[in-house]
Amino acid sequence: MVVSAFFFAVMAACAKVIGSRIPAQEIVLVRGLINVAFMLLWLRRKGIPWRPHRPGLLVLRGALGHFALSAYFWSVAHQSLARAVLLQQVHPVFTAVFAAWFLGERPGRRFLPAFLLAASGVALLLPRGGGAGPASGLVPLAVGLTGALLSAAAYVTVRDASRTERQETIVLFFPLTSVPLAALGTLVEGPVVPAAGDWTWLLLVAATGQLGQLYLTRGLARVPAGRATLANPLTILFGALLGWAAFAEPLHAGVAMGGVAIVAAVLLAGSSGGGDEGAARQRPAGEAGPTLGP
């Protein structure tokens, strides 16, 4: 999960570079096409069948992931990298809620204070001073939170799907579902022909996103969904450092305090004693999750 957090932070930075010239849906489309080709070649080389046992669940996971990624890329392009990454990292708190509702993984007694901490962190990210620019408005904040909510829903479907599906099949169906949705979105936004230099950044977005997704799926398949995302606050640190180094973005006091509150909330939500493990012990042995091997 730590490696996944690093690659997702690099992906966000690359998306921010290219986002000023290429629409978000087109970035998602190119990323999806490259990742589908990569995964199909990988599955063929390994001799792994790509057909799932529960295709409807994987299509739902792909659609949720598509809209979450679209919201995230838009958020990254319209505000500072640190703020966009912070908003995205609220998703483990949402994941704990969805995991309790749909998977029976109880979040535990510490969830309520964790939720209040996360809410206070988001409040600290609210724009101050009535700025009129897009980076200072409420719209990027709302889009970022929507992306986090959709990501949480997608992560819970990954956790559920991992009981019956191979890791590689789950990863494949994300871009496989996203490509037609992104193609439609690109037509609506208006396609832009990338310049020669833009392709480097588009390829980096695809490569780092693919690596992040592979490590994320492996982590979610091996531990309860409410806890698997505990390493993701490191994406906040990676994002802040990349924003400072690559985009000269200052780290404002409100963002720093909001980040501390959100990190504390994520850690508290995932450290509840006995919640997830207790729910896991109550499941039949066959539902504990697959061993991801060759």
C-alpha positions as a printed NumPy array, in Angstrom:
array([[  0.   ,   0.   ,   0.   ],
       [  2.948,   2.357,   0.617],
       [  4.276,   1.695,  -2.892],
       [  0.772,   2.216,  -4.252],
       [  0.538,   5.582,  -2.461],
       [  3.816,   6.735,  -4.027],
       [  2.789,   5.816,  -7.566],
       [ -0.616,   7.468,  -7.181],
       [  1.053,  10.699,  -6.007],
       [  3.342,  10.675,  -9.061],
       [  0.318,  10.002, -11.269],
       [ -1.443,  13.051,  -9.798],
       [  1.58 ,  15.253, -10.457],
       [  1.805,  14.083, -14.067],
       [ -1.934,  14.626, -14.521],
       [ -1.561,  18.172, -13.196],
       [  1.186,  18.925, -15.722],
       [ -0.864,  17.679, -18.665],
       [ -4.251,  18.801, -17.302],
       [ -3.772,  22.394, -18.398],
       [ -3.636,  21.288, -22.06 ],
       [ -5.602,  18.03 , -22.295],
       [ -9.189,  17.583, -20.961],
       [ -9.605,  15.232, -18.019],
       [-11.728,  12.719, -19.917],
       [ -9.154,  12.458, -22.681],
       [ -6.433,  11.764, -20.109],
       [ -8.603,   9.024, -18.601],
       [ -9.266,   7.612, -22.094],
       [ -5.594,   7.416, -23.087],
       [ -4.707,   5.942, -19.7  ],
       [ -7.445,   3.346, -20.066],
       [ -6.46 ,   2.286, -23.586],
       [ -2.822,   1.831, -22.608],
       [ -3.729,  -0.076, -19.461],
       [ -6.174,  -2.385, -21.281],
       [ -3.507,  -3.261, -23.852],
       [ -0.936,  -3.871, -21.106],
       [ -3.24 ,  -6.076, -19.039],
       [ -4.428,  -8.161, -22.004],
       [ -0.829,  -8.822, -23.019],
       [  0.042,  -9.659, -19.416],
       [ -2.857, -12.09 , -19.063],
       [ -2.031, -13.767, -22.369],
       [  1.621, -14.137, -21.441],
       [  0.746, -15.653, -18.069],
       [ -2.009, -17.834, -19.493],
       [ -4.586, -16.334, -17.134],
       [ -8.237, -16.381, -18.26 ],
       [ -9.747, -12.913, -18.286],
       [-13.442, -13.841, -17.939],
       [-14.727, -13.091, -14.423],
       [-17.135, -15.057, -12.254],
       [-19.15 , -11.923, -11.407],
       [-18.893,  -9.561, -14.397],
       [-21.63 ,  -7.248, -13.124],
       [-19.664,  -6.496,  -9.958],
       [-16.485,  -5.759, -11.933],
       [-18.356,  -3.474, -14.348],
       [-19.739,  -1.619, -11.325],
       [-16.221,  -1.37 ,  -9.891],
       [-14.952,  -0.027, -13.216],
       [-17.693,   2.582, -13.495],
       [-17.149,   3.779,  -9.927],
       [-13.406,   3.925, -10.54 ],
       [-13.893,   5.833, -13.792],
       [-15.959,   8.603, -12.236],
       [-13.682,   8.732,  -9.189],
       [-10.598,   9.099, -11.395],
       [-12.32 ,  11.708, -13.576],
       [-13.203,  13.774, -10.508],
       [ -9.669,  13.412,  -9.165],
       [ -7.981,  14.529, -12.383],
       [-10.319,  17.524, -12.63 ],
       [ -9.627,  18.381,  -8.988],
       [ -5.859,  18.128,  -9.484],
       [ -6.   ,  20.457, -12.511],
       [ -8.055,  23.152, -10.735],
       [ -6.347,  23.522,  -7.357],
       [ -3.029,  22.942,  -5.661],
       [ -1.676,  19.401,  -5.763],
       [ -1.463,  19.21 ,  -1.964],
       [ -5.102,  20.253,  -1.496],
       [ -6.375,  17.889,  -4.222],
       [ -4.461,  14.932,  -2.769],
       [ -5.676,  15.791,   0.741],
       [ -9.298,  15.715,  -0.376],
       [ -8.802,  12.391,  -2.138],
       [ -7.291,  10.861,   0.991],
       [-10.531,  11.262,   2.931],
       [-11.668,   8.099,   1.147],
       [-10.533,   5.596,   3.842],
       [-13.11 ,   7.098,   6.206],
       [-15.808,   6.627,   3.564],
       [-14.418,   3.142,   2.883],
       [-14.972,   2.154,   6.514],
       [-18.63 ,   3.214,   6.227],
       [-19.24 ,   1.297,   2.991],
       [-17.337,  -1.752,   4.261],
       [-19.58 ,  -1.827,   7.337],
       [-22.755,  -1.522,   5.246],
       [-21.941,  -3.945,   2.455],
       [-19.233,  -6.316,   3.751],
       [-19.997,  -6.548,   7.453],
       [-16.563,  -5.162,   8.398],
       [-17.508,  -3.166,  11.487],
       [-15.496,   0.078,  11.758],
       [-15.345,  -0.052,  15.556],
       [-15.862,   2.479,  18.326],
       [-13.222,   4.922,  17.098],
       [-14.953,   5.581,  13.803],
       [-17.199,   8.43 ,  14.991],
       [-14.331,  10.562,  16.35 ],
       [-12.39 ,   9.715,  13.186],
       [-15.273,  10.955,  11.055],
       [-15.452,  14.186,  13.062],
       [-11.706,  14.644,  12.654],
       [-12.003,  14.168,   8.899],
       [-14.856,  16.678,   8.744],
       [-12.793,  19.245,  10.662],
       [ -9.872,  18.659,   8.295],
       [-12.069,  19.293,   5.272],
       [-13.438,  22.423,   6.963],
       [ -9.885,  23.74 ,   7.286],
       [ -9.521,  23.34 ,   3.516],
       [-12.513,  25.578,   2.811],
       [-11.564,  28.702,   0.801],
       [-10.878,  31.848,   2.764],
       [-11.18 ,  35.473,   1.724],
       [-13.801,  35.052,  -1.007],
       [-11.363,  34.493,  -3.847],
       [-12.93 ,  34.293,  -7.278],
       [-10.427,  32.034,  -9.005],
       [-11.227,  28.373,  -9.599],
       [ -8.485,  27.227,  -7.236],
       [-10.016,  29.206,  -4.369],
       [-13.669,  28.247,  -4.921],
       [-15.918,  25.61 ,  -3.462],
       [-16.355,  23.683,  -6.724],
       [-12.882,  22.035,  -6.712],
       [-13.387,  21.081,  -3.07 ],
       [-16.786,  19.51 ,  -3.819],
       [-15.424,  17.651,  -6.852],
       [-12.475,  16.378,  -4.819],
       [-14.751,  15.063,  -2.064],
       [-17.006,  13.42 ,  -4.647],
       [-13.958,  11.647,  -6.079],
       [-13.038,  10.408,  -2.598],
       [-16.558,   9.093,  -2.02 ],
       [-16.596,   7.239,  -5.337],
       [-13.112,   5.85 ,  -4.661],
       [-14.32 ,   4.428,  -1.362],
       [-17.204,   2.694,  -3.087],
       [-14.837,   1.302,  -5.724],
       [-12.42 ,  -0.009,  -3.084],
       [-15.182,  -1.888,  -1.303],
       [-16.206,  -3.564,  -4.577],
       [-12.556,  -4.59 ,  -5.044],
       [-12.55 ,  -6.152,  -1.594],
       [-15.765,  -8.036,  -2.355],
       [-14.637,  -9.104,  -5.836],
       [-11.332, -10.428,  -4.489],
       [-13.254, -13.279,  -2.859],
       [-13.988, -14.853,  -6.25 ],
       [-11.858, -13.074,  -8.869],
       [ -8.172, -13.038,  -9.656],
       [ -6.255,  -9.86 ,  -8.923],
       [ -5.346,  -9.425, -12.606],
       [ -8.968,  -9.746, -13.736],
       [-10.074,  -7.059, -11.278],
       [ -7.347,  -4.725, -12.509],
       [ -8.265,  -5.388, -16.167],
       [-11.948,  -4.567, -15.762],
       [-11.243,  -1.081, -14.38 ],
       [ -9.874,   0.355, -17.66 ],
       [-12.019,  -2.009, -19.734],
       [-15.133,  -0.38 , -18.28 ],
       [-13.623,   3.093, -18.183],
       [-12.639,   3.304, -21.876],
       [-16.162,   3.572, -23.37 ],
       [-17.228,   6.005, -20.641],
       [-14.125,   8.135, -21.219],
       [-14.634,   8.046, -24.999],
       [-18.127,   9.459, -24.556],
       [-16.816,  12.057, -22.113],
       [-14.074,  13.07 , -24.532],
       [-16.642,  13.673, -27.271],
       [-18.663,  15.845, -24.889],
       [-15.633,  17.86 , -23.69 ],
       [-14.132,  18.117, -27.173],
       [-11.003,  16.107, -28.068],
       [ -7.603,  17.796, -28.195],
       [ -4.74 ,  16.433, -30.31 ],
       [ -1.777,  15.959, -27.913],
       [  1.528,  17.53 , -28.883],
       [  4.613,  15.343, -29.12 ],
       [  5.767,  16.26 , -25.618],
       [  2.315,  15.613, -24.159],
       [  2.565,  11.915, -24.935],
       [  5.403,  11.529, -22.426],
       [  3.181,  12.801, -19.633],
       [  0.205,  10.736, -20.805],
       [  2.353,   7.601, -20.79 ],
       [  3.606,   8.434, -17.298],
       [  0.042,   8.899, -16.069],
       [ -0.854,   5.48 , -17.472],
       [  2.27 ,   3.708, -16.17 ],
       [  2.201,   5.111, -12.631],
       [ -1.559,   4.611, -12.402],
       [ -1.216,   0.993, -13.5  ],
       [  1.497,   0.287, -10.946],
       [ -0.483,   2.022,  -8.217],
       [ -3.575,  -0.008,  -9.119],
       [ -1.713,  -3.321,  -9.082],
       [ -0.258,  -2.707,  -5.623],
       [ -3.573,  -1.322,  -4.364],
       [ -5.509,  -4.394,  -5.517],
       [ -2.966,  -6.7  ,  -3.893],
       [ -3.267,  -4.813,  -0.601],
       [ -7.075,  -4.704,  -0.639],
       [ -7.271,  -8.43 ,  -1.37 ],
       [ -5.156,  -9.386,   1.631],
       [ -6.502,  -7.253,   4.471],
       [ -9.934,  -5.831,   5.397],
       [-11.025,  -2.882,   3.272],
       [-11.307,  -0.501,   6.222],
       [ -7.635,  -1.026,   7.107],
       [ -5.941,  -1.674,   3.791],
       [ -5.936,   2.031,   2.955],
       [ -4.046,   3.056,   6.112],
       [ -0.831,   3.605,   4.162],
       [ -2.547,   6.023,   1.793],
       [ -1.962,   9.137,   3.941],
       [  1.617,   8.846,   2.688],
       [  0.197,  10.017,  -0.65 ],
       [ -0.475,  13.335,   1.119],
       [  3.195,  13.681,   2.018],
       [  4.317,  12.625,  -1.455],
       [  1.798,  15.003,  -3.054],
       [  2.845,  17.965,  -0.91 ],
       [  6.525,  17.365,  -1.672],
       [  5.864,  17.031,  -5.397],
       [  3.682,  20.146,  -5.373],
       [  6.446,  22.121,  -3.677],
       [  9.27 ,  20.745,  -5.826],
       [  7.581,  20.647,  -9.244],
       [  5.002,  23.454,  -9.054],
       [  6.449,  25.797,  -6.379],
       [  3.239,  25.459,  -4.366],
       [  3.505,  26.903,  -0.856],
       [  2.144,  24.829,   2.008],
       [ -0.396,  27.115,   3.696],
       [ -1.242,  26.786,   7.383],
       [ -4.84 ,  25.774,   6.656],
       [ -3.734,  22.994,   4.316],
       [ -1.143,  21.782,   6.839],
       [ -3.629,  21.713,   9.723],
       [ -6.285,  20.119,   7.533],
       [ -3.769,  17.495,   6.485],
       [ -2.905,  16.67 ,  10.088],
       [ -6.601,  16.264,  10.937],
       [ -7.313,  14.08 ,   7.894],
       [ -4.277,  11.852,   8.49 ],
       [ -5.284,  11.464,  12.141],
       [ -8.829,  10.597,  11.057],
       [ -7.659,   7.95 ,   8.592],
       [ -5.341,   6.338,  11.127],
       [ -8.01 ,   6.399,  13.829],
       [-10.69 ,   4.949,  11.543],
       [ -8.46 ,   2.034,  10.604],
       [ -7.033,   1.273,  14.047],
       [-10.311,   0.328,  15.729],
       [ -9.675,  -2.647,  17.913],
       [-11.388,  -5.795,  16.85 ],
       [-13.79 ,  -4.336,  14.307],
       [-12.537,  -5.677,  11.03 ],
       [-10.968,  -8.815,  12.4  ],
       [-14.091,  -9.629,  14.343],
       [-16.203,  -9.311,  11.223],
       [-13.735, -11.47 ,   9.336],
       [-13.935, -14.19 ,  11.966],
       [-17.711, -14.22 ,  11.637],
       [-17.598, -14.976,   7.903],
       [-17.529, -18.541,   6.558],
       [-14.034, -19.819,   5.947],
       [-14.545, -19.783,   2.185],
       [-15.168, -16.026,   2.24 ],
       [-11.892, -15.015,   3.847],
       [-10.477, -13.964,   0.51 ],
       [ -8.317, -15.688,  -2.075],
       [ -4.615, -16.261,  -1.933],
       [ -3.172, -14.296,  -4.817],
       [ -0.636, -16.529,  -6.408],
       [  0.517, -17.715,  -9.855]])
